[in-house]
Amino acid sequence: MRHIGDDGEITRGDRAINADEAAVVQRIFAAYADGMSPNRIADQLNREGIPGPRAGKWDKSTIHGH
């Protein structure tokens, strides 16, 4: 997010947590810590219709990276 600060300068890099997305991230970490495989986590999220990053489908590489 960018906005004009009190000094008239543009501030850059402000961040805000998206509570809905944060809940999904926490859920993924908890499931993985409980021993669930990335593939199974991705399948479950897709079955529940939870949109992945960039509104795409979840894949095991979405969970653990490339």
MDAnalysis code that builds the backbone (N, CA, C; Angstrom):
import MDAnalysis as mda
import numpy as np

u = mda.Universe.empty(198, n_residues=66, atom_resindex=np.repeat(np.arange(66), 3), trajectory=True)
u.add_TopologyAttr("name", ["N", "CA", "C"] * 66)
u.add_TopologyAttr("resid", np.arange(1, 67))
u.add_TopologyAttr("resname", ["MET", "ARG", "HIS", "ILE", "GLY", "ASP", "ASP", "GLY", "GLU", "ILE", "THR", "ARG", "GLY", "ASP", "ARG", "ALA", "ILE", "ASN", "ALA", "ASP", "GLU", "ALA", "ALA", "VAL", "VAL", "GLN", "ARG", "ILE", "PHE", "ALA", "ALA", "TYR", "ALA", "ASP", "GLY", "MET", "SER", "PRO", "ASN", "ARG", "ILE", "ALA", "ASP", "GLN", "LEU", "ASN", "ARG", "GLU", "GLY", "ILE", "PRO", "GLY", "PRO", "ARG", "ALA", "GLY", "LYS", "TRP", "ASP", "LYS", "SER", "THR", "ILE", "HIS", "GLY", "HIS"])
u.atoms.positions = np.array([
    [0.837, -1.162, 0.000],
    [0.000, 0.000, 0.000],
    [0.893, 1.240, 0.000],
    [0.496, 2.214, -0.751],
    [1.213, 3.484, -0.766],
    [0.259, 4.591, -0.364],
    [0.807, 5.569, 0.310],
    [0.017, 6.748, 0.637],
    [0.964, 7.916, 0.874],
    [0.415, 9.090, 0.909],
    [1.200, 10.298, 1.166],
    [1.311, 10.480, 2.676],
    [2.539, 10.551, 3.158],
    [2.775, 10.736, 4.583],
    [2.555, 12.177, 5.009],
    [2.647, 12.408, 6.303],
    [2.471, 13.752, 6.851],
    [3.506, 14.723, 6.307],
    [4.661, 14.190, 5.879],
    [5.722, 15.043, 5.345],
    [5.569, 15.300, 3.848],
    [4.492, 14.766, 3.231],
    [4.238, 14.971, 1.814],
    [4.920, 13.948, 0.914],
    [5.699, 13.045, 1.498],
    [6.399, 12.015, 0.736],
    [5.528, 10.766, 0.610],
    [5.723, 10.054, -0.481],
    [5.011, 8.796, -0.670],
    [5.684, 7.743, 0.207],
    [4.886, 7.071, 1.020],
    [5.407, 5.955, 1.798],
    [5.136, 4.677, 1.032],
    [6.092, 3.792, 1.056],
    [5.982, 2.529, 0.324],
    [6.238, 1.377, 1.276],
    [5.698, 0.239, 0.946],
    [6.003, -0.977, 1.676],
    [5.135, -1.262, 2.874],
    [4.141, -0.433, 3.145],
    [3.236, -0.747, 4.249],
    [2.505, -2.044, 3.922],
    [2.310, -2.854, 4.905],
    [1.645, -4.135, 4.706],
    [0.482, -4.266, 5.674],
    [-0.503, -5.030, 5.240],
    [-1.642, -5.346, 6.096],
    [-1.908, -6.839, 5.978],
    [-2.205, -7.473, 7.075],
    [-2.490, -8.903, 7.079],
    [-3.943, -9.120, 6.662],
    [-4.126, -10.020, 5.692],
    [-5.460, -10.436, 5.275],
    [-5.856, -11.593, 6.191],
    [-6.811, -11.367, 7.060],
    [-7.176, -12.350, 8.085],
    [-7.622, -13.685, 7.483],
    [-8.375, -13.658, 6.389],
    [-8.841, -14.901, 5.764],
    [-7.670, -15.706, 5.220],
    [-6.745, -15.037, 4.527],
    [-5.579, -15.723, 3.975],
    [-4.653, -16.211, 5.093],
    [-4.519, -15.423, 6.144],
    [-3.675, -15.817, 7.268],
    [-4.207, -17.087, 7.921],
    [-5.523, -17.215, 8.013],
    [-6.119, -18.412, 8.604],
    [-5.789, -19.652, 7.773],
    [-5.787, -19.513, 6.448],
    [-5.439, -20.638, 5.570],
    [-3.974, -21.004, 5.759],
    [-3.100, -20.014, 5.825],
    [-1.667, -20.264, 6.017],
    [-1.432, -20.979, 7.346],
    [-2.085, -20.520, 8.397],
    [-1.941, -21.166, 9.701],
    [-2.450, -22.599, 9.659],
    [-3.521, -22.806, 8.956],
    [-4.082, -24.151, 8.814],
    [-3.109, -25.066, 8.080],
    [-2.490, -24.559, 7.019],
    [-1.513, -25.351, 6.257],
    [-0.335, -25.742, 7.151],
    [0.214, -24.771, 7.892],
    [1.348, -25.062, 8.770],
    [0.963, -26.098, 9.825],
    [-0.220, -25.965, 10.406],
    [-0.658, -26.904, 11.439],
    [-0.828, -28.308, 10.857],
    [-1.433, -28.411, 9.685],
    [-1.633, -29.722, 9.055],
    [-0.296, -30.363, 8.718],
    [0.630, -29.570, 8.206],
    [1.953, -30.093, 7.855],
    [2.692, -30.542, 9.119],
    [2.606, -29.753, 10.180],
    [3.253, -30.096, 11.451],
    [2.648, -31.374, 12.049],
    [1.379, -31.627, 11.749],
    [0.710, -32.844, 12.231],
    [1.021, -34.057, 11.357],
    [1.843, -33.859, 10.318],
    [2.268, -34.978, 9.482],
    [1.510, -35.151, 8.183],
    [0.601, -34.254, 7.854],
    [-0.140, -34.364, 6.602],
    [0.783, -33.984, 5.445],
    [0.711, -34.740, 4.362],
    [1.564, -34.470, 3.203],
    [1.089, -33.222, 2.457],
    [2.013, -32.524, 1.780],
    [1.610, -31.362, 0.988],
    [0.552, -31.701, -0.059],
    [0.650, -32.883, -0.653],
    [-0.330, -33.286, -1.663],
    [-1.716, -33.429, -1.043],
    [-1.776, -34.024, 0.125],
    [-3.070, -34.202, 0.797],
    [-3.653, -32.861, 1.248],
    [-2.788, -31.974, 1.746],
    [-3.245, -30.640, 2.140],
    [-3.835, -29.920, 0.934],
    [-3.120, -29.967, -0.190],
    [-3.592, -29.305, -1.410],
    [-4.922, -29.893, -1.866],
    [-5.036, -31.207, -1.851],
    [-6.293, -31.855, -2.257],
    [-7.456, -31.413, -1.378],
    [-7.212, -31.345, -0.085],
    [-8.275, -30.948, 0.851],
    [-8.704, -29.503, 0.607],
    [-7.747, -28.607, 0.413],
    [-8.073, -27.208, 0.156],
    [-8.865, -27.067, -1.148],
    [-8.482, -27.813, -2.180],
    [-9.204, -27.770, -3.459],
    [-10.615, -28.317, -3.311],
    [-10.780, -29.415, -2.570],
    [-12.120, -29.986, -2.355],
    [-13.034, -29.003, -1.642],
    [-12.461, -28.208, -0.744],
    [-13.247, -27.238, 0.001],
    [-13.455, -25.938, -0.761],
    [-12.863, -25.843, -1.955],
    [-13.052, -24.654, -2.785],
    [-12.296, -23.430, -2.297],
    [-11.249, -23.644, -1.517],
    [-10.452, -22.521, -1.029],
    [-9.490, -22.113, -2.137],
    [-9.567, -20.884, -2.605],
    [-8.705, -20.478, -3.721],
    [-7.246, -20.411, -3.296],
    [-6.385, -20.873, -4.194],
    [-4.950, -20.823, -3.941],
    [-4.393, -19.459, -4.298],
    [-3.072, -19.348, -4.209],
    [-2.445, -18.090, -4.600],
    [-2.835, -17.693, -6.023],
    [-3.040, -16.428, -6.223],
    [-3.459, -15.886, -7.526],
    [-4.757, -16.527, -8.009],
    [-5.600, -16.947, -7.055],
    [-6.924, -17.525, -7.323],
    [-6.877, -18.842, -8.086],
    [-5.723, -19.491, -8.102],
    [-5.595, -20.772, -8.796],
    [-5.893, -21.947, -7.881],
    [-5.627, -23.136, -8.394],
    [-5.790, -24.358, -7.624],
    [-4.537, -24.602, -6.784],
    [-4.717, -25.354, -5.719],
    [-3.601, -25.750, -4.871],
    [-2.921, -26.964, -5.472],
    [-1.615, -27.040, -5.317],
    [-0.808, -28.170, -5.751],
    [0.221, -28.415, -4.657],
    [0.801, -29.601, -4.622],
    [1.784, -29.858, -3.573],
    [2.941, -28.883, -3.620],
    [3.324, -28.426, -4.811],
    [4.428, -27.447, -4.896],
    [4.003, -26.076, -4.377],
    [2.702, -25.811, -4.351],
    [2.206, -24.566, -3.758],
    [2.461, -24.586, -2.250],
    [2.428, -25.773, -1.667],
    [2.617, -25.936, -0.233],
    [4.107, -25.905, 0.130],
    [4.922, -26.694, -0.590],
    [6.336, -26.808, -0.194],
    [7.307, -26.087, -1.116],
    [6.845, -25.485, -2.171],
    [7.725, -24.760, -3.091],
    [8.296, -25.680, -4.160],
    [9.112, -25.093, -5.001],
    [9.684, -25.857, -6.123],
    [10.932, -26.576, -5.715],
])
